[in-house]
Amino acid sequence: MAANIDWIVRSGLVASPREATTLSQALERLRKALLALAGLTLASPVPAWAGESAQLPRSTLSQADPVEEGDAGPSAAARRVADWIAASGDNGSLPYMIVDKKGGSALLFRANGKSIGQAPVLVGIAAGDDATPGIGRKKLAEIGPAEKTTPAGRFLARYGLAAGRQRVLWVDYADSVALHPIPKDVSPKERRRQRMLSPAADDNRITFGCINVPMAFYQKSVRPLFQRKGGYVYVLPDTKPLEVIFPSLRAQPILTASAP
Protein backbone atom coordinates (compact mmCIF):
# COMPACT_ATOMS: atom_id res chain seq x y z
CA MET A 1 0.00 0.00 0.00
CA ALA A 2 2.81 2.43 0.90
CA ALA A 3 4.45 1.89 -2.48
CA ASN A 4 1.14 2.65 -4.19
CA ILE A 5 0.69 5.86 -2.16
CA ASP A 6 4.23 7.02 -3.03
CA TRP A 7 3.53 6.30 -6.70
CA ILE A 8 0.30 8.33 -6.64
CA VAL A 9 2.02 11.30 -4.94
CA ARG A 10 4.92 11.23 -7.41
CA SER A 11 2.49 11.04 -10.33
CA GLY A 12 1.09 14.46 -9.39
CA LEU A 13 -2.50 13.19 -9.18
CA VAL A 14 -2.86 14.51 -5.60
CA ALA A 15 -1.13 17.11 -3.44
CA SER A 16 -0.49 15.24 -0.19
CA PRO A 17 0.10 11.72 1.19
CA ARG A 18 -3.23 11.94 3.02
CA GLU A 19 -5.10 12.55 -0.22
CA ALA A 20 -3.06 9.79 -1.85
CA THR A 21 -4.13 7.35 0.90
CA THR A 22 -7.79 8.22 0.33
CA LEU A 23 -7.43 7.86 -3.44
CA SER A 24 -5.53 4.57 -3.10
CA GLN A 25 -8.23 3.11 -0.85
CA ALA A 26 -10.98 4.25 -3.21
CA LEU A 27 -9.20 2.74 -6.19
CA GLU A 28 -8.75 -0.54 -4.34
CA ARG A 29 -12.48 -0.68 -3.53
CA LEU A 30 -13.30 0.12 -7.17
CA ARG A 31 -10.93 -2.56 -8.43
CA LYS A 32 -12.47 -5.22 -6.18
CA ALA A 33 -16.00 -4.17 -7.13
CA LEU A 34 -15.21 -4.41 -10.83
CA LEU A 35 -13.64 -7.83 -10.43
CA ALA A 36 -16.57 -9.07 -8.37
CA LEU A 37 -19.03 -7.74 -10.95
CA ALA A 38 -17.21 -9.57 -13.69
CA GLY A 39 -17.34 -12.81 -11.74
CA LEU A 40 -13.59 -12.88 -11.36
CA THR A 41 -11.61 -13.77 -8.26
CA LEU A 42 -9.94 -11.05 -6.25
CA ALA A 43 -6.55 -12.36 -7.20
CA SER A 44 -4.39 -10.30 -9.49
CA PRO A 45 -5.73 -10.76 -13.07
CA VAL A 46 -3.78 -13.07 -15.31
CA PRO A 47 -3.61 -12.45 -19.06
CA ALA A 48 -5.60 -14.96 -21.09
CA TRP A 49 -2.44 -16.39 -22.61
CA ALA A 50 -0.42 -16.67 -19.39
CA GLY A 51 1.04 -20.13 -18.92
CA GLU A 52 0.65 -20.87 -22.60
CA SER A 53 3.00 -20.42 -25.51
CA ALA A 54 3.66 -16.89 -26.74
CA GLN A 55 1.16 -17.47 -29.56
CA LEU A 56 -2.53 -17.91 -28.84
CA PRO A 57 -4.10 -21.28 -29.68
CA ARG A 58 -5.20 -21.38 -33.30
CA SER A 59 -8.85 -21.70 -34.11
CA THR A 60 -9.91 -25.01 -35.59
CA LEU A 61 -10.14 -24.24 -39.29
CA SER A 62 -11.07 -26.54 -42.09
CA GLN A 63 -8.74 -27.23 -44.97
CA ALA A 64 -10.70 -24.63 -46.90
CA ASP A 65 -9.74 -21.98 -44.37
CA PRO A 66 -6.20 -22.73 -43.20
CA VAL A 67 -4.15 -20.30 -41.13
CA GLU A 68 -0.58 -19.80 -42.18
CA GLU A 69 1.95 -21.29 -39.77
CA GLY A 70 3.88 -18.04 -39.88
CA ASP A 71 1.03 -15.99 -38.38
CA ALA A 72 2.30 -13.62 -35.72
CA GLY A 73 0.88 -13.60 -32.23
CA PRO A 74 -1.16 -10.69 -30.87
CA SER A 75 0.28 -7.21 -31.22
CA ALA A 76 1.29 -5.10 -28.23
CA ALA A 77 -1.88 -3.03 -28.67
CA ALA A 78 -4.07 -6.14 -28.73
CA ARG A 79 -2.34 -7.50 -25.62
CA ARG A 80 -2.83 -4.23 -23.80
CA VAL A 81 -6.55 -4.10 -24.60
CA ALA A 82 -6.95 -7.78 -23.66
CA ASP A 83 -5.23 -7.19 -20.30
CA TRP A 84 -7.43 -4.16 -19.65
CA ILE A 85 -10.63 -6.12 -20.41
CA ALA A 86 -9.52 -8.96 -18.11
CA ALA A 87 -8.56 -6.57 -15.30
CA SER A 88 -11.65 -4.37 -15.47
CA GLY A 89 -14.30 -6.88 -16.54
CA ASP A 90 -15.34 -4.41 -19.24
CA ASN A 91 -17.10 -7.19 -21.17
CA GLY A 92 -19.49 -7.91 -18.29
CA SER A 93 -20.73 -11.47 -18.70
CA LEU A 94 -20.48 -11.59 -22.48
CA PRO A 95 -17.90 -13.10 -24.86
CA TYR A 96 -15.72 -10.70 -26.77
CA MET A 97 -13.45 -10.28 -29.74
CA ILE A 98 -10.54 -7.94 -30.38
CA VAL A 99 -10.14 -6.95 -34.04
CA ASP A 100 -6.66 -5.66 -34.86
CA LYS A 101 -7.03 -3.84 -38.17
CA LYS A 102 -3.34 -3.08 -38.57
CA GLY A 103 -2.42 -6.65 -37.64
CA GLY A 104 -5.11 -8.17 -39.86
CA SER A 105 -6.28 -10.53 -37.11
CA ALA A 106 -9.02 -11.19 -34.58
CA LEU A 107 -8.69 -12.61 -31.07
CA LEU A 108 -11.71 -14.41 -29.62
CA PHE A 109 -12.42 -14.87 -25.90
CA ARG A 110 -15.07 -16.51 -23.76
CA ALA A 111 -16.88 -14.36 -21.22
CA ASN A 112 -14.47 -15.49 -18.50
CA GLY A 113 -11.48 -14.24 -20.49
CA LYS A 114 -10.30 -17.63 -21.72
CA SER A 115 -8.82 -17.29 -25.19
CA ILE A 116 -10.37 -19.45 -27.90
CA GLY A 117 -8.10 -18.55 -30.77
CA GLN A 118 -6.82 -16.17 -33.38
CA ALA A 119 -7.87 -15.86 -37.01
CA PRO A 120 -7.09 -13.58 -39.95
CA VAL A 121 -9.58 -10.88 -40.89
CA LEU A 122 -10.32 -8.61 -43.83
CA VAL A 123 -11.35 -5.03 -43.07
CA GLY A 124 -12.30 -1.82 -44.88
CA ILE A 125 -10.07 -0.88 -47.79
CA ALA A 126 -9.52 2.65 -46.45
CA ALA A 127 -7.53 3.31 -43.29
CA GLY A 128 -9.48 5.34 -40.75
CA ASP A 129 -11.22 5.10 -37.41
CA ASP A 130 -14.54 6.85 -38.07
CA ALA A 131 -17.50 6.01 -40.26
CA THR A 132 -18.75 8.64 -42.69
CA PRO A 133 -21.98 10.18 -41.30
CA GLY A 134 -25.01 8.61 -42.98
CA ILE A 135 -23.04 5.84 -44.67
CA GLY A 136 -25.44 3.24 -43.33
CA ARG A 137 -28.17 4.65 -45.56
CA LYS A 138 -26.10 4.52 -48.73
CA LYS A 139 -26.14 1.80 -51.35
CA LEU A 140 -22.85 0.02 -51.91
CA ALA A 141 -22.45 1.65 -55.32
CA GLU A 142 -22.72 5.08 -53.69
CA ILE A 143 -19.87 4.53 -51.22
CA GLY A 144 -16.60 6.18 -52.26
CA PRO A 145 -13.16 4.60 -51.74
CA ALA A 146 -12.27 6.89 -48.83
CA GLU A 147 -15.52 5.98 -47.06
CA LYS A 148 -14.78 2.25 -46.96
CA THR A 149 -13.46 2.26 -43.42
CA THR A 150 -13.98 -0.11 -40.50
CA PRO A 151 -14.69 2.20 -37.55
CA ALA A 152 -12.73 1.71 -34.34
CA GLY A 153 -14.40 1.39 -30.98
CA ARG A 154 -16.23 -0.80 -28.49
CA PHE A 155 -19.37 -2.28 -29.97
CA LEU A 156 -22.12 -4.45 -28.52
CA ALA A 157 -22.56 -6.92 -31.38
CA ARG A 158 -25.76 -8.87 -31.93
CA TYR A 159 -27.14 -11.11 -34.64
CA GLY A 160 -29.70 -9.74 -37.06
CA LEU A 161 -30.84 -9.82 -40.66
CA ALA A 162 -29.02 -8.14 -43.53
CA ALA A 163 -29.90 -7.77 -47.22
CA GLY A 164 -31.39 -10.92 -48.66
CA ARG A 165 -32.51 -11.91 -45.14
CA GLN A 166 -29.03 -13.21 -44.44
CA ARG A 167 -28.29 -13.51 -40.73
CA VAL A 168 -25.08 -11.70 -39.76
CA LEU A 169 -23.38 -10.45 -36.61
CA TRP A 170 -24.00 -6.71 -36.58
CA VAL A 171 -21.06 -4.86 -35.06
CA ASP A 172 -22.31 -1.35 -35.87
CA TYR A 173 -25.83 -1.58 -37.28
CA ALA A 174 -26.26 2.18 -37.80
CA ASP A 175 -23.21 2.29 -40.06
CA SER A 176 -23.87 -1.11 -41.69
CA VAL A 177 -20.73 -2.77 -40.31
CA ALA A 178 -21.17 -6.51 -39.83
CA LEU A 179 -18.91 -9.47 -39.12
CA HIS A 180 -19.34 -12.47 -41.40
CA PRO A 181 -17.45 -14.86 -43.69
CA ILE A 182 -16.36 -13.80 -47.16
CA PRO A 183 -19.56 -13.33 -49.22
CA LYS A 184 -20.05 -15.83 -52.00
CA ASP A 185 -20.99 -13.17 -54.54
CA VAL A 186 -17.86 -10.96 -54.28
CA SER A 187 -15.79 -10.49 -57.42
CA PRO A 188 -12.94 -13.00 -57.83
CA LYS A 189 -10.78 -10.02 -58.81
CA GLU A 190 -10.76 -8.93 -55.18
CA ARG A 191 -8.92 -12.14 -54.23
CA ARG A 192 -10.34 -12.02 -50.74
CA ARG A 193 -9.50 -15.59 -49.80
CA GLN A 194 -5.91 -15.18 -51.02
CA ARG A 195 -5.61 -11.94 -49.06
CA MET A 196 -6.92 -13.67 -45.93
CA LEU A 197 -4.39 -16.49 -46.30
CA SER A 198 -1.48 -14.14 -46.96
CA PRO A 199 1.03 -13.92 -44.08
CA ALA A 200 1.24 -10.15 -44.63
CA ALA A 201 -1.33 -7.85 -43.03
CA ASP A 202 -1.08 -4.94 -45.46
CA ASP A 203 -3.22 -6.70 -48.09
CA ASN A 204 -6.12 -7.45 -45.70
CA ARG A 205 -7.88 -4.19 -46.55
CA ILE A 206 -10.47 -4.88 -49.23
CA THR A 207 -14.02 -4.68 -47.82
CA PHE A 208 -16.56 -1.84 -47.79
CA GLY A 209 -16.12 -1.69 -44.03
CA CYS A 210 -17.43 -5.05 -42.87
CA ILE A 211 -15.17 -7.54 -41.11
CA ASN A 212 -14.62 -10.85 -42.93
CA VAL A 213 -13.44 -13.90 -41.00
CA PRO A 214 -12.77 -17.53 -42.09
CA MET A 215 -15.93 -19.60 -42.55
CA ALA A 216 -14.95 -22.34 -40.08
CA PHE A 217 -13.86 -19.81 -37.44
CA TYR A 218 -17.22 -18.08 -37.83
CA GLN A 219 -19.35 -21.23 -37.70
CA LYS A 220 -17.45 -23.17 -35.03
CA SER A 221 -16.32 -20.39 -32.72
CA VAL A 222 -17.97 -16.99 -33.27
CA ARG A 223 -21.56 -18.08 -33.88
CA PRO A 224 -21.86 -20.45 -30.88
CA LEU A 225 -20.54 -17.75 -28.56
CA PHE A 226 -22.45 -14.75 -29.88
CA GLN A 227 -25.72 -16.16 -31.20
CA ARG A 228 -27.63 -16.17 -27.90
CA LYS A 229 -26.92 -12.85 -26.19
CA GLY A 230 -24.35 -11.24 -28.46
CA GLY A 231 -21.01 -9.98 -27.21
CA TYR A 232 -18.53 -7.15 -27.44
CA VAL A 233 -16.27 -6.41 -30.39
CA TYR A 234 -13.30 -4.14 -29.71
CA VAL A 235 -11.94 -2.73 -32.98
CA LEU A 236 -8.45 -1.29 -32.55
CA PRO A 237 -7.67 2.05 -34.26
CA ASP A 238 -5.56 2.74 -37.32
CA THR A 239 -4.34 6.20 -36.40
CA LYS A 240 -5.95 7.43 -33.17
CA PRO A 241 -4.36 6.64 -29.79
CA LEU A 242 -5.83 3.65 -27.97
CA GLU A 243 -6.83 5.90 -25.05
CA VAL A 244 -8.98 8.03 -27.35
CA ILE A 245 -10.92 4.99 -28.59
CA PHE A 246 -11.00 3.27 -25.18
CA PRO A 247 -10.85 6.07 -22.54
CA SER A 248 -10.94 3.60 -19.63
CA LEU A 249 -7.46 2.45 -20.63
CA ARG A 250 -6.15 5.59 -18.90
CA ALA A 251 -6.93 3.96 -15.56
CA GLN A 252 -4.99 0.80 -16.35
CA PRO A 253 -1.66 1.93 -14.78
CA ILE A 254 -3.48 2.97 -11.59
CA LEU A 255 -5.37 -0.34 -11.36
CA THR A 256 -2.11 -2.19 -11.91
CA ALA A 257 -0.24 -0.12 -9.33
CA SER A 258 -2.95 -0.65 -6.69
CA ALA A 259 -3.13 -4.41 -7.25
CA PRO A 260 -2.00 -6.37 -4.16
Buried (B, 14 or more C-beta within 10 A) or exposed (E): EEEBBBBBBEEEEBEEBEBBBBBBBEBBEBBEEBBEEBEBEEEEBBBBBEEEEEEBEBBEBEEEBBBEEEBBBBBEBBBBBBBBBBBBBBBBEBBBBBBBBBBBBBBBBBBEBEBBBBBBBBBBBBBBBEBBEEBBEBEEEEBEEEBBBBBBBBBBBBBEEBEEEEEBBBBBBEBBBBBBBBEEEBEEEBBBBEBBBBEEBEBBBBBBBBBBBBBBBBBBBBBEBBEEBBBBBBBBBBEBEBEEBBEEBEBBEBBBBBBE
